[in-house]
Amino acid sequence: MEIAEGLNRIKSEIPENVRLLAVSKFHSESVILEAYGAGQRIFGENRVQELLVKYDHLPKDIEWHLIGHLQANKVKYIIPFIHTIQSIDSLKIAEKVNREAGKINRKIRVLLQIHIAQEEQKFGFAFEEADELLKNGALRSLTNLNIAGLMGMATFTDNRTQIRDEFHRLRGFYLRIKNDYFANSDSFNELSIGMSDDYPIAVEEGSTMIRIGSKLFGLR
C-alpha cells in the first residue's frame, strides 16, 4: 500500500508528459510486484545479472530499462528483451550493442549517457565527444540502434543551483542535438534526468523521464 501511495504521490507532482521509471535495483521481486500491482510498468536496473533473474520471474509486459554501466561481455544477455539501454556511454559499447542486436534482427532503443556531474566516477560521454561522434556519423551509422535521447546524472550535492545548472546545460545540448542530427526523427524525444533527490528540479528543466528508487521503495 505504501508503494502505491508513493507512486500516486509522485505522479501527482509531475506533468502528464513526464514518465516515472521505478529504480528496482537491490529490491525484491515481491516489492516490484507490489509496484506492478499499483500500475507501474517501467522499471530500471543497474546490473545485468540482477536484471536477468528478475526478467525470468516477473511479468513479461514490464518495460525494462538498463540504467547502469554496461560491460561489453554482458550485452548479449539482455539484447533479446531489453526495452531501452539508457547508459550508452562510449562508442565501443554502442558498437557492441549494435552488433549483438543485428544478430537477432532487433533494433534497440538507446539513450546516450552524458557526463554532467563533477564526480569523476560517473560514466558518460563528454558533450564535445558526443557531438563529434554524431557529427562524423560514427553513432548514427549504427543501424540496429534507435538513438532516442539523452540521459544524465547531476552531481550528488545539496547545492540546488549547481544541480539546476547541470540539468539546464544538458537540456540545451539535447535541444541542439535534436535540431542538428535528429530533426526528422520522431523517436528522438527522451531526456532522462532527475532522481529521488532532485527530480522536481529536473522536471522544471525539461525532463521527460524521472528515475525514482529510494523515494518509492525506501533505502536498501
N, CA and C atoms as a LAMMPS dump frame, in Angstrom:
ITEM: TIMESTEP
0
ITEM: NUMBER OF ATOMS
660
ITEM: BOX BOUNDS ff ff ff
-5.0000000000000000e+02 5.0000000000000000e+02
-5.0000000000000000e+02 5.0000000000000000e+02
-5.0000000000000000e+02 5.0000000000000000e+02
ITEM: ATOMS id mol type element x y z
1 1 1 N 0.823 -1.204 0
2 1 2 C 0 0 0
3 1 3 C 0.86 1.259 0
4 2 1 N 1.968 1.216 0.761
5 2 2 C 2.856 2.379 0.824
6 2 3 C 3.455 2.692 -0.544
7 3 1 N 3.816 1.641 -1.282
8 3 2 C 4.389 1.848 -2.609
9 3 3 C 3.355 2.462 -3.539
10 4 1 N 2.129 1.976 -3.477
11 4 2 C 1.058 2.541 -4.303
12 4 3 C 0.846 4.009 -3.97
13 5 1 N 0.868 4.334 -2.69
14 5 2 C 0.698 5.726 -2.273
15 5 3 C 1.855 6.581 -2.778
16 6 1 N 3.07 6.024 -2.711
17 6 2 C 4.234 6.748 -3.199
18 6 3 C 4.164 7.013 -4.686
19 7 1 N 3.741 5.999 -5.445
20 7 2 C 3.588 6.164 -6.889
21 7 3 C 2.572 7.255 -7.207
22 8 1 N 1.441 7.191 -6.536
23 8 2 C 0.387 8.184 -6.788
24 8 3 C 0.844 9.588 -6.414
25 9 1 N 1.574 9.676 -5.322
26 9 2 C 2.046 10.994 -4.869
27 9 3 C 3.024 11.6 -5.872
28 10 1 N 3.994 10.811 -6.3
29 10 2 C 4.994 11.322 -7.243
30 10 3 C 4.344 11.668 -8.58
31 11 1 N 3.455 10.808 -9.057
32 11 2 C 2.801 11.066 -10.343
33 11 3 C 1.932 12.322 -10.286
34 12 1 N 1.396 12.603 -9.096
35 12 2 C 0.568 13.806 -8.96
36 12 3 C 1.411 15.078 -8.983
37 13 1 N 2.726 14.918 -8.755
38 13 2 C 3.627 16.064 -8.699
39 13 3 C 4.274 16.392 -10.036
40 14 1 N 4.097 15.516 -11.016
41 14 2 C 4.785 15.707 -12.296
42 14 3 C 3.765 15.838 -13.423
43 15 1 N 4.135 16.537 -14.5
44 15 2 C 3.217 16.678 -15.643
45 15 3 C 2.936 15.334 -16.305
46 16 1 N 1.868 15.279 -17.062
47 16 2 C 1.482 14.035 -17.734
48 16 3 C 2.521 13.578 -18.756
49 17 1 N 3.286 14.515 -19.295
50 17 2 C 4.264 14.147 -20.327
51 17 3 C 5.582 13.647 -19.736
52 18 1 N 5.685 13.594 -18.412
53 18 2 C 6.888 13.064 -17.756
54 18 3 C 6.574 11.678 -17.226
55 19 1 N 7.358 10.694 -17.659
56 19 2 C 7.132 9.321 -17.216
57 19 3 C 8.011 8.999 -16.005
58 20 1 N 7.521 8.066 -15.203
59 20 2 C 8.229 7.647 -13.995
60 20 3 C 8.815 6.264 -14.222
61 21 1 N 10.124 6.164 -14.084
62 21 2 C 10.806 4.874 -14.104
63 21 3 C 11.109 4.486 -12.662
64 22 1 N 10.665 3.309 -12.244
65 22 2 C 10.917 2.826 -10.883
66 22 3 C 12.257 2.09 -10.858
67 23 1 N 13.197 2.618 -10.09
68 23 2 C 14.525 2.008 -9.989
69 23 3 C 14.451 0.883 -8.968
70 24 1 N 14.463 -0.351 -9.47
71 24 2 C 14.213 -1.512 -8.62
72 24 3 C 15.477 -2.26 -8.218
73 25 1 N 16.641 -1.701 -8.484
74 25 2 C 17.898 -2.392 -8.144
75 25 3 C 17.948 -2.681 -6.647
76 26 1 N 18.404 -3.886 -6.317
77 26 2 C 18.58 -4.363 -4.942
78 26 3 C 17.252 -4.629 -4.223
79 27 1 N 16.136 -4.43 -4.897
80 27 2 C 14.844 -4.671 -4.251
81 27 3 C 14.266 -6.006 -4.721
82 28 1 N 13.474 -6.61 -3.849
83 28 2 C 12.965 -7.959 -4.096
84 28 3 C 11.892 -7.971 -5.177
85 29 1 N 11.659 -9.156 -5.699
86 29 2 C 10.618 -9.325 -6.703
87 29 3 C 9.243 -9.014 -6.12
88 30 1 N 9.04 -9.315 -4.844
89 30 2 C 7.743 -9.033 -4.224
90 30 3 C 7.469 -7.537 -4.164
91 31 1 N 8.52 -6.759 -3.925
92 31 2 C 8.373 -5.303 -3.901
93 31 3 C 8.041 -4.789 -5.296
94 32 1 N 8.714 -5.332 -6.287
95 32 2 C 8.433 -4.936 -7.67
96 32 3 C 6.994 -5.295 -8.045
97 33 1 N 6.553 -6.465 -7.625
98 33 2 C 5.178 -6.883 -7.914
99 33 3 C 4.156 -5.98 -7.235
100 34 1 N 4.512 -5.45 -6.076
101 34 2 C 3.612 -4.519 -5.409
102 34 3 C 3.452 -3.254 -6.251
103 35 1 N 4.573 -2.757 -6.777
104 35 2 C 4.504 -1.586 -7.654
105 35 3 C 3.765 -1.925 -8.948
106 36 1 N 4.019 -3.115 -9.464
107 36 2 C 3.342 -3.578 -10.683
108 36 3 C 1.833 -3.629 -10.46
109 37 1 N 1.429 -4.141 -9.302
110 37 2 C 0.014 -4.226 -8.981
111 37 3 C -0.647 -2.866 -8.861
112 38 1 N 0.174 -1.838 -8.582
113 38 2 C -0.337 -0.47 -8.492
114 38 3 C -0.316 0.235 -9.843
115 39 1 N 0.056 -0.513 -10.887
116 39 2 C 0.01 0.039 -12.233
117 39 3 C 1.336 0.431 -12.841
118 40 1 N 2.445 0.303 -12.093
119 40 2 C 3.747 0.678 -12.633
120 40 3 C 4.242 -0.37 -13.618
121 41 1 N 4.723 0.066 -14.774
122 41 2 C 5.202 -0.872 -15.785
123 41 3 C 6.645 -0.62 -16.216
124 42 1 N 7.207 0.532 -15.921
125 42 2 C 8.573 0.843 -16.347
126 42 3 C 9.51 0.707 -15.156
127 43 1 N 10.476 -0.209 -15.267
128 43 2 C 11.418 -0.463 -14.185
129 43 3 C 12.846 -0.388 -14.717
130 44 1 N 13.754 0.073 -13.865
131 44 2 C 15.148 0.213 -14.254
132 44 3 C 16.075 -0.555 -13.335
133 45 1 N 17.036 -1.23 -13.913
134 45 2 C 18.038 -1.98 -13.161
135 45 3 C 19.44 -1.515 -13.542
136 46 1 N 20.367 -1.632 -12.597
137 46 2 C 21.747 -1.215 -12.82
138 46 3 C 22.65 -2.342 -13.291
139 47 1 N 22.34 -3.565 -12.868
140 47 2 C 23.245 -4.685 -13.123
141 47 3 C 22.564 -5.756 -13.964
142 48 1 N 23.273 -6.222 -14.967
143 48 2 C 22.723 -7.2 -15.898
144 48 3 C 22.33 -8.48 -15.18
145 49 1 N 23.17 -8.977 -14.295
146 49 2 C 22.89 -10.252 -13.629
147 49 3 C 21.582 -10.198 -12.843
148 50 1 N 21.378 -9.115 -12.12
149 50 2 C 20.142 -8.953 -11.347
150 50 3 C 18.945 -8.787 -12.283
151 51 1 N 19.135 -8.07 -13.357
152 51 2 C 18.074 -7.854 -14.328
153 51 3 C 17.618 -9.17 -14.949
154 52 1 N 18.551 -10.049 -15.279
155 52 2 C 18.212 -11.313 -15.919
156 52 3 C 17.335 -12.182 -15.023
157 53 1 N 17.66 -12.224 -13.742
158 53 2 C 16.874 -13.026 -12.793
159 53 3 C 15.456 -12.47 -12.689
160 54 1 N 15.352 -11.161 -12.566
161 54 2 C 14.03 -10.544 -12.434
162 54 3 C 13.211 -10.688 -13.718
163 55 1 N 13.848 -10.562 -14.838
164 55 2 C 13.138 -10.737 -16.108
165 55 3 C 12.521 -12.125 -16.198
166 56 1 N 13.267 -13.135 -15.771
167 56 2 C 12.769 -14.509 -15.836
168 56 3 C 11.55 -14.73 -14.944
169 57 1 N 11.51 -14.043 -13.804
170 57 2 C 10.497 -14.337 -12.783
171 57 3 C 9.289 -13.406 -12.801
172 58 1 N 9.389 -12.296 -13.479
173 58 2 C 8.354 -11.269 -13.367
174 58 3 C 7.551 -11.131 -14.664
175 59 1 N 6.392 -10.466 -14.617
176 59 2 C 5.522 -10.364 -15.79
177 59 3 C 6.244 -9.828 -17.023
178 60 1 N 5.879 -10.387 -18.154
179 60 2 C 6.597 -10.076 -19.384
180 60 3 C 6.166 -8.762 -20.032
181 61 1 N 5.147 -8.094 -19.487
182 61 2 C 4.799 -6.792 -20.046
183 61 3 C 5.512 -5.642 -19.337
184 62 1 N 6.453 -5.985 -18.455
185 62 2 C 7.281 -4.944 -17.846
186 62 3 C 8.229 -4.381 -18.898
187 63 1 N 8.36 -3.063 -18.907
188 63 2 C 9.283 -2.374 -19.802
189 63 3 C 10.595 -2.174 -19.042
190 64 1 N 11.571 -3.029 -19.322
191 64 2 C 12.842 -2.985 -18.596
192 64 3 C 13.819 -2.004 -19.239
193 65 1 N 14.421 -1.16 -18.416
194 65 2 C 15.465 -0.242 -18.845
195 65 3 C 16.744 -0.576 -18.082
196 66 1 N 17.855 -0.642 -18.779
197 66 2 C 19.148 -0.74 -18.098
198 66 3 C 19.658 0.673 -17.898
199 67 1 N 19.929 1.034 -16.635
200 67 2 C 20.347 2.399 -16.334
201 67 3 C 21.757 2.47 -15.758
202 68 1 N 22.39 1.312 -15.554
203 68 2 C 23.748 1.278 -15.034
204 68 3 C 24.764 1.009 -16.122
205 69 1 N 26.021 1.165 -15.779
206 69 2 C 27.112 0.934 -16.729
207 69 3 C 27.044 -0.485 -17.284
208 70 1 N 27.13 -0.601 -18.585
209 70 2 C 27.015 -1.886 -19.272
210 70 3 C 28.386 -2.352 -19.74
211 71 1 N 28.776 -3.553 -19.308
212 71 2 C 30.037 -4.147 -19.746
213 71 3 C 29.823 -4.887 -21.058
214 72 1 N 30.802 -4.818 -21.923
215 72 2 C 30.666 -5.393 -23.264
216 72 3 C 30.332 -6.884 -23.228
217 73 1 N 30.917 -7.623 -22.278
218 73 2 C 30.689 -9.073 -22.239
219 73 3 C 29.31 -9.455 -21.71
220 74 1 N 28.515 -8.473 -21.276
221 74 2 C 27.164 -8.746 -20.764
222 74 3 C 26.075 -8.354 -21.769
223 75 1 N 26.478 -7.683 -22.833
224 75 2 C 25.493 -7.125 -23.77
225 75 3 C 24.571 -8.199 -24.333
226 76 1 N 25.136 -9.307 -24.766
227 76 2 C 24.347 -10.322 -25.484
228 76 3 C 23.201 -10.891 -24.66
229 77 1 N 23.324 -10.84 -23.344
230 77 2 C 22.311 -11.462 -22.497
231 77 3 C 21.013 -10.654 -22.42
232 78 1 N 21.1 -9.345 -22.609
233 78 2 C 19.896 -8.521 -22.478
234 78 3 C 19.271 -8.126 -23.811
235 79 1 N 20.022 -8.311 -24.889
236 79 2 C 19.549 -7.871 -26.206
237 79 3 C 18.198 -8.487 -26.605
238 80 1 N 17.91 -9.738 -26.265
239 80 2 C 16.637 -10.31 -26.707
240 80 3 C 15.391 -9.649 -26.122
241 81 1 N 15.506 -8.977 -24.97
242 81 2 C 14.29 -8.48 -24.325
243 81 3 C 14.335 -7.036 -23.855
244 82 1 N 15.49 -6.442 -23.761
245 82 2 C 15.583 -5.104 -23.158
246 82 3 C 14.779 -4.09 -23.97
247 83 1 N 14.073 -3.206 -23.279
248 83 2 C 13.314 -2.165 -23.974
249 83 3 C 14.22 -0.99 -24.328
250 84 1 N 14.982 -0.504 -23.322
251 84 2 C 15.849 0.656 -23.528
252 84 3 C 17.135 0.497 -22.728
253 85 1 N 18.239 0.802 -23.362
254 85 2 C 19.519 0.92 -22.648
255 85 3 C 19.801 2.404 -22.51
256 86 1 N 19.687 2.914 -21.281
257 86 2 C 19.867 4.347 -21.064
258 86 3 C 21.336 4.727 -20.886
259 87 1 N 22.202 3.74 -20.758
260 87 2 C 23.58 4.002 -20.342
261 87 3 C 24.6 3.724 -21.433
262 88 1 N 24.319 4.141 -22.661
263 88 2 C 25.315 4.048 -23.738
264 88 3 C 26.321 5.163 -23.494
265 89 1 N 27.507 4.795 -22.995
266 89 2 C 28.472 5.794 -22.523
267 89 3 C 29.782 5.805 -23.29
268 90 1 N 29.865 5.031 -24.38
269 90 2 C 31.076 5.031 -25.208
270 90 3 C 30.73 4.497 -26.589
271 91 1 N 31.546 4.835 -27.559
272 91 2 C 31.355 4.303 -28.907
273 91 3 C 31.537 2.797 -28.91
274 92 1 N 32.472 2.297 -28.113
275 92 2 C 32.728 0.862 -28.045
276 92 3 C 31.475 0.092 -27.633
277 93 1 N 30.789 0.552 -26.607
278 93 2 C 29.611 -0.183 -26.133
279 93 3 C 28.455 -0.005 -27.117
280 94 1 N 28.376 1.145 -27.76
281 94 2 C 27.34 1.351 -28.779
282 94 3 C 27.533 0.369 -29.932
283 95 1 N 28.768 0.194 -30.366
284 95 2 C 29.071 -0.729 -31.464
285 95 3 C 28.774 -2.168 -31.063
286 96 1 N 29.06 -2.518 -29.821
287 96 2 C 28.797 -3.87 -29.339
288 96 3 C 27.298 -4.151 -29.304
289 97 1 N 26.517 -3.21 -28.79
290 97 2 C 25.061 -3.372 -28.768
291 97 3 C 24.527 -3.504 -30.193
292 98 1 N 25.041 -2.703 -31.096
293 98 2 C 24.615 -2.747 -32.494
294 98 3 C 24.899 -4.122 -33.115
295 99 1 N 26.075 -4.661 -32.85
296 99 2 C 26.442 -5.972 -33.405
297 99 3 C 25.534 -7.078 -32.865
298 100 1 N 25.352 -7.078 -31.556
299 100 2 C 24.548 -8.138 -30.946
300 100 3 C 23.084 -8.027 -31.369
301 101 1 N 22.578 -6.807 -31.504
302 101 2 C 21.199 -6.61 -31.955
303 101 3 C 21.033 -7.097 -33.389
304 102 1 N 22.054 -6.851 -34.211
305 102 2 C 21.997 -7.286 -35.597
306 102 3 C 21.91 -8.791 -35.743
307 103 1 N 22.491 -9.525 -34.801
308 103 2 C 22.484 -10.992 -34.86
309 103 3 C 21.079 -11.563 -34.742
310 104 1 N 20.192 -10.843 -34.037
311 104 2 C 18.822 -11.346 -33.88
312 104 3 C 17.811 -10.403 -34.543
313 105 1 N 18.327 -9.537 -35.385
314 105 2 C 17.47 -8.639 -36.18
315 105 3 C 16.571 -7.77 -35.3
316 106 1 N 17.157 -7.234 -34.23
317 106 2 C 16.428 -6.293 -33.379
318 106 3 C 17.023 -4.898 -33.511
319 107 1 N 16.193 -3.908 -33.292
320 107 2 C 16.667 -2.531 -33.215
321 107 3 C 16.45 -2.092 -31.778
322 108 1 N 17.522 -1.746 -31.095
323 108 2 C 17.459 -1.469 -29.659
324 108 3 C 17.352 0.032 -29.405
325 109 1 N 16.364 0.385 -28.622
326 109 2 C 16.195 1.79 -28.213
327 109 3 C 17.266 2.122 -27.169
328 110 1 N 18.018 3.197 -27.406
329 110 2 C 19.104 3.565 -26.503
330 110 3 C 19.081 5.069 -26.234
331 111 1 N 19.651 5.431 -25.095
332 111 2 C 19.922 6.823 -24.778
333 111 3 C 21.428 6.984 -24.644
334 112 1 N 21.928 8.123 -25.05
335 112 2 C 23.347 8.43 -24.856
336 112 3 C 23.509 9.053 -23.477
337 113 1 N 24.352 8.43 -22.662
338 113 2 C 24.598 8.969 -21.324
339 113 3 C 25.659 10.064 -21.406
340 114 1 N 25.295 11.257 -20.944
341 114 2 C 26.2 12.401 -20.991
342 114 3 C 26.691 12.709 -19.584
343 115 1 N 27.989 12.886 -19.455
344 115 2 C 28.586 13.176 -18.146
345 115 3 C 28.4 14.662 -17.835
346 116 1 N 27.535 14.944 -16.845
347 116 2 C 27.283 16.342 -16.482
348 116 3 C 27.708 16.654 -15.053
349 117 1 N 28.02 15.625 -14.271
350 117 2 C 28.349 15.822 -12.854
351 117 3 C 29.826 16.127 -12.671
352 118 1 N 30.144 16.631 -11.495
353 118 2 C 31.543 16.925 -11.19
354 118 3 C 32.297 15.689 -10.713
355 119 1 N 31.564 14.673 -10.217
356 119 2 C 32.253 13.462 -9.756
357 119 3 C 32.915 12.748 -10.927
358 120 1 N 34.152 12.366 -10.723
359 120 2 C 34.901 11.701 -11.789
360 120 3 C 34.392 10.286 -12.046
361 121 1 N 33.812 9.641 -11.012
362 121 2 C 33.479 8.227 -11.153
363 121 3 C 32.25 7.975 -12.015
364 122 1 N 31.481 9 -12.322
365 122 2 C 30.288 8.793 -13.144
366 122 3 C 30.681 8.6 -14.617
367 123 1 N 29.982 7.695 -15.277
368 123 2 C 30.259 7.383 -16.667
369 123 3 C 29.536 8.373 -17.588
370 124 1 N 29.886 8.322 -18.868
371 124 2 C 29.167 9.12 -19.845
372 124 3 C 30.078 9.824 -20.827
373 125 1 N 29.502 10.19 -21.972
374 125 2 C 30.207 10.983 -22.967
375 125 3 C 30.381 12.419 -22.463
376 126 1 N 31.489 13.033 -22.803
377 126 2 C 31.592 14.482 -22.674
378 126 3 C 30.728 15.096 -23.771
379 127 1 N 30.27 16.316 -23.55
380 127 2 C 29.442 16.991 -24.558
381 127 3 C 30.134 16.994 -25.919
382 128 1 N 31.393 17.39 -25.926
383 128 2 C 32.127 17.53 -27.183
384 128 3 C 32.292 16.188 -27.886
385 129 1 N 32.513 15.131 -27.094
386 129 2 C 32.702 13.794 -27.658
387 129 3 C 31.421 13.302 -28.324
388 130 1 N 30.293 13.436 -27.634
389 130 2 C 29.02 13.006 -28.216
390 130 3 C 28.706 13.785 -29.486
391 131 1 N 28.952 15.079 -29.439
392 131 2 C 28.695 15.929 -30.596
393 131 3 C 29.518 15.475 -31.799
394 132 1 N 30.785 15.213 -31.583
395 132 2 C 31.673 14.802 -32.673
396 132 3 C 31.261 13.449 -33.245
397 133 1 N 30.89 12.49 -32.375
398 133 2 C 30.516 11.154 -32.847
399 133 3 C 29.191 11.166 -33.606
400 134 1 N 28.332 12.118 -33.286
401 134 2 C 27.104 12.277 -34.061
402 134 3 C 27.39 12.999 -35.379
403 135 1 N 28.265 13.977 -35.309
404 135 2 C 28.606 14.759 -36.495
405 135 3 C 29.303 13.918 -37.553
406 136 1 N 30.25 13.071 -37.116
407 136 2 C 31.012 12.289 -38.089
408 136 3 C 30.321 10.984 -38.497
409 137 1 N 29.154 10.724 -37.904
410 137 2 C 28.364 9.572 -38.316
411 137 3 C 28.674 8.276 -37.593
412 138 1 N 29.656 8.286 -36.695
413 138 2 C 30.057 7.047 -36.026
414 138 3 C 28.909 6.424 -35.239
415 139 1 N 28.094 7.251 -34.619
416 139 2 C 26.947 6.737 -33.865
417 139 3 C 25.723 6.547 -34.754
418 140 1 N 25.461 7.499 -35.605
419 140 2 C 24.243 7.44 -36.418
420 140 3 C 24.298 6.351 -37.486
421 141 1 N 25.488 5.829 -37.753
422 141 2 C 25.62 4.769 -38.75
423 141 3 C 25.295 3.388 -38.175
424 142 1 N 25.071 3.302 -36.877
425 142 2 C 24.779 2.018 -36.227
426 142 3 C 23.292 1.723 -36.4
427 143 1 N 22.98 0.971 -37.433
428 143 2 C 21.588 0.854 -37.888
429 143 3 C 20.698 0.015 -36.985
430 144 1 N 21.27 -0.728 -36.053
431 144 2 C 20.453 -1.502 -35.121
432 144 3 C 20.259 -0.791 -33.789
433 145 1 N 20.601 0.491 -33.765
434 145 2 C 20.32 1.329 -32.603
435 145 3 C 19.276 2.37 -32.983
436 146 1 N 18.327 2.576 -32.105
437 146 2 C 17.399 3.694 -32.219
438 146 3 C 17.791 4.695 -31.136
439 147 1 N 18.568 5.702 -31.509
440 147 2 C 19.017 6.702 -30.538
441 147 3 C 17.833 7.615 -30.228
442 148 1 N 17.3 7.471 -29.012
443 148 2 C 16.021 8.101 -28.67
444 148 3 C 16.157 9.305 -27.739
445 149 1 N 17.393 9.638 -27.354
446 149 2 C 17.556 10.797 -26.481
447 149 3 C 18.809 10.709 -25.638
448 150 1 N 18.788 11.463 -24.536
449 150 2 C 19.951 11.573 -23.657
450 150 3 C 19.578 11.245 -22.221
451 151 1 N 20.577 10.804 -21.467
452 151 2 C 20.426 10.556 -20.035
453 151 3 C 21.578 11.218 -19.297
454 152 1 N 21.3 11.722 -18.107
455 152 2 C 22.365 12.313 -17.313
456 152 3 C 22.064 12.257 -15.828
457 153 1 N 23.124 12.31 -15.027
458 153 2 C 23.011 12.333 -13.57
459 153 3 C 23.729 13.555 -13.039
460 154 1 N 23.023 14.342 -12.256
461 154 2 C 23.625 15.536 -11.677
462 154 3 C 24.579 15.163 -10.55
463 155 1 N 25.414 16.105 -10.176
464 155 2 C 26.317 15.93 -9.045
465 155 3 C 25.516 15.66 -7.775
466 156 1 N 26.01 14.748 -6.95
467 156 2 C 25.369 14.474 -5.657
468 156 3 C 25.788 15.568 -4.682
469 157 1 N 24.94 16.562 -4.538
470 157 2 C 25.274 17.732 -3.734
471 157 3 C 23.989 18.372 -3.218
472 158 1 N 24.116 19.159 -2.167
473 158 2 C 22.982 19.928 -1.648
474 158 3 C 22.849 21.271 -2.352
475 159 1 N 23.773 21.565 -3.253
476 159 2 C 23.757 22.836 -3.97
477 159 3 C 22.741 22.76 -5.118
478 160 1 N 21.544 23.269 -4.86
479 160 2 C 20.469 23.149 -5.837
480 160 3 C 20.744 23.977 -7.093
481 161 1 N 21.473 25.055 -6.927
482 161 2 C 21.812 25.882 -8.091
483 161 3 C 22.711 25.111 -9.043
484 162 1 N 23.673 24.391 -8.484
485 162 2 C 24.568 23.587 -9.311
486 162 3 C 23.794 22.488 -10.043
487 163 1 N 22.904 21.821 -9.329
488 163 2 C 22.098 20.765 -9.946
489 163 3 C 21.268 21.334 -11.098
490 164 1 N 20.635 22.461 -10.844
491 164 2 C 19.827 23.096 -11.889
492 164 3 C 20.689 23.474 -13.091
493 165 1 N 21.86 24.017 -12.842
494 165 2 C 22.755 24.408 -13.938
495 165 3 C 23.153 23.2 -14.789
496 166 1 N 23.428 22.07 -14.119
497 166 2 C 23.831 20.861 -14.847
498 166 3 C 22.679 20.332 -15.705
499 167 1 N 21.484 20.301 -15.138
500 167 2 C 20.319 19.862 -15.91
501 167 3 C 20.021 20.828 -17.053
502 168 1 N 20.145 22.103 -16.779
503 168 2 C 19.852 23.124 -17.785
504 168 3 C 20.812 23.004 -18.97
505 169 1 N 22.066 22.762 -18.661
506 169 2 C 23.064 22.614 -19.72
507 169 3 C 22.773 21.38 -20.579
508 170 1 N 22.371 20.292 -19.929
509 170 2 C 22.065 19.078 -20.693
510 170 3 C 20.816 19.272 -21.546
511 171 1 N 19.837 19.966 -21.011
512 171 2 C 18.624 20.259 -21.785
513 171 3 C 18.962 21.08 -23.036
514 172 1 N 19.834 22.063 -22.882
515 172 2 C 20.24 22.858 -24.034
516 172 3 C 20.965 22.025 -25.069
517 173 1 N 21.817 21.121 -24.608
518 173 2 C 22.542 20.23 -25.505
519 173 3 C 21.573 19.295 -26.221
520 174 1 N 20.618 18.762 -25.471
521 174 2 C 19.587 17.88 -26.047
522 174 3 C 18.843 18.58 -27.188
523 175 1 N 18.438 19.81 -26.96
524 175 2 C 17.696 20.547 -27.984
525 175 3 C 18.551 20.81 -29.215
526 176 1 N 19.827 21.129 -28.992
527 176 2 C 20.71 21.389 -30.134
528 176 3 C 20.98 20.112 -30.923
529 177 1 N 21.233 19.013 -30.205
530 177 2 C 21.475 17.729 -30.861
531 177 3 C 20.243 17.299 -31.663
532 178 1 N 19.088 17.492 -31.071
533 178 2 C 17.84 17.137 -31.757
534 178 3 C 17.699 17.93 -33.049
535 179 1 N 17.987 19.21 -32.978
536 179 2 C 17.876 20.07 -34.149
537 179 3 C 18.935 19.75 -35.206
538 180 1 N 20.157 19.476 -34.761
539 180 2 C 21.266 19.277 -35.699
540 180 3 C 21.261 17.899 -36.353
541 181 1 N 20.879 16.86 -35.593
542 181 2 C 21.068 15.494 -36.086
543 181 3 C 19.798 14.648 -36.139
544 182 1 N 18.738 15.063 -35.448
545 182 2 C 17.532 14.234 -35.396
546 182 3 C 16.276 15.032 -35.709
547 183 1 N 16.417 16.067 -36.5
548 183 2 C 15.277 16.945 -36.806
549 183 3 C 14.146 16.188 -37.495
550 184 1 N 14.484 15.142 -38.226
551 184 2 C 13.466 14.376 -38.941
552 184 3 C 13.076 13.088 -38.224
553 185 1 N 13.487 12.972 -36.956
554 185 2 C 13.213 11.758 -36.184
555 185 3 C 12.186 12.033 -35.095
556 186 1 N 11.054 11.359 -35.181
557 186 2 C 10.039 11.483 -34.138
558 186 3 C 10.429 10.731 -32.871
559 187 1 N 11.368 9.787 -32.996
560 187 2 C 11.711 8.938 -31.852
561 187 3 C 12.765 9.557 -30.937
562 188 1 N 13.452 10.6 -31.38
563 188 2 C 14.427 11.263 -30.514
564 188 3 C 13.659 12.267 -29.651
565 189 1 N 13.185 11.793 -28.501
566 189 2 C 12.281 12.611 -27.693
567 189 3 C 12.441 12.412 -26.185
568 190 1 N 13.513 11.738 -25.766
569 190 2 C 13.667 11.414 -24.345
570 190 3 C 14.841 12.164 -23.716
571 191 1 N 14.551 12.823 -22.596
572 191 2 C 15.59 13.424 -21.767
573 191 3 C 15.413 12.861 -20.365
574 192 1 N 16.205 11.848 -20.052
575 192 2 C 16.079 11.134 -18.779
576 192 3 C 16.984 11.786 -17.738
577 193 1 N 16.402 12.691 -16.96
578 193 2 C 17.126 13.347 -15.87
579 193 3 C 16.201 13.437 -14.659
580 194 1 N 16.806 13.378 -13.479
581 194 2 C 16.053 13.501 -12.248
582 194 3 C 15.939 12.183 -11.514
583 195 1 N 16.362 12.192 -10.242
584 195 2 C 16.279 11.026 -9.389
585 195 3 C 15.565 11.435 -8.099
586 196 1 N 15.564 10.556 -7.109
587 196 2 C 14.752 10.791 -5.91
588 196 3 C 15.025 12.135 -5.249
589 197 1 N 16.288 12.56 -5.233
590 197 2 C 16.643 13.777 -4.504
591 197 3 C 16.502 15.056 -5.322
592 198 1 N 16.402 14.926 -6.646
593 198 2 C 16.431 16.152 -7.458
594 198 3 C 15.395 16.194 -8.576
595 199 1 N 14.442 15.266 -8.573
596 199 2 C 13.519 15.209 -9.709
597 199 3 C 12.643 16.457 -9.88
598 200 1 N 12.26 17.172 -8.797
599 200 2 C 11.467 18.387 -9.052
600 200 3 C 12.228 19.411 -9.897
601 201 1 N 13.529 19.534 -9.658
602 201 2 C 14.344 20.451 -10.453
603 201 3 C 14.433 19.949 -11.89
604 202 1 N 14.638 18.642 -12.045
605 202 2 C 14.755 18.055 -13.383
606 202 3 C 13.491 18.287 -14.2
607 203 1 N 12.349 18.134 -13.566
608 203 2 C 11.08 18.354 -14.269
609 203 3 C 10.978 19.808 -14.732
610 204 1 N 11.365 20.726 -13.87
611 204 2 C 11.347 22.141 -14.247
612 204 3 C 12.301 22.431 -15.397
613 205 1 N 13.363 21.63 -15.505
614 205 2 C 14.369 21.842 -16.547
615 205 3 C 14.132 21.002 -17.799
616 206 1 N 12.948 20.374 -17.902
617 206 2 C 12.594 19.724 -19.154
618 206 3 C 12.701 18.216 -19.219
619 207 1 N 12.827 17.555 -18.073
620 207 2 C 12.893 16.094 -18.079
621 207 3 C 11.646 15.488 -18.699
622 208 1 N 11.831 14.371 -19.416
623 208 2 C 10.695 13.59 -19.911
624 208 3 C 10.555 12.281 -19.154
625 209 1 N 11.586 11.921 -18.367
626 209 2 C 11.546 10.7 -17.57
627 209 3 C 12.372 10.88 -16.309
628 210 1 N 11.769 10.596 -15.161
629 210 2 C 12.498 10.641 -13.896
630 210 3 C 12.726 9.218 -13.415
631 211 1 N 13.867 8.982 -12.769
632 211 2 C 14.264 7.651 -12.317
633 211 3 C 14.228 7.638 -10.782
634 212 1 N 13.198 7.008 -10.226
635 212 2 C 12.944 7.1 -8.792
636 212 3 C 13.139 5.743 -8.107
637 213 1 N 14.012 5.718 -7.12
638 213 2 C 14.252 4.493 -6.362
639 213 3 C 13.887 4.656 -4.902
640 214 1 N 14.769 5.295 -4.118
641 214 2 C 14.585 5.383 -2.667
642 214 3 C 13.307 6.119 -2.282
643 215 1 N 12.9 7.083 -3.071
644 215 2 C 11.686 7.842 -2.772
645 215 3 C 10.444 6.955 -2.903
646 216 1 N 10.593 5.873 -3.61
647 216 2 C 9.472 4.98 -3.866
648 216 3 C 9.56 3.704 -3.021
649 217 1 N 10.745 3.099 -3
650 217 2 C 10.924 1.82 -2.344
651 217 3 C 11.621 1.902 -0.986
652 218 1 N 12.17 3.064 -0.663
653 218 2 C 12.96 3.192 0.552
654 218 3 C 14.407 2.794 0.303
655 219 1 N 15.244 2.957 1.306
656 219 2 C 16.668 2.649 1.177
657 219 3 C 16.919 1.177 1.399
658 220 1 N 17.966 0.665 0.691
659 220 2 C 18.39 -0.722 0.9
660 220 3 C 19.836 -0.725 1.36
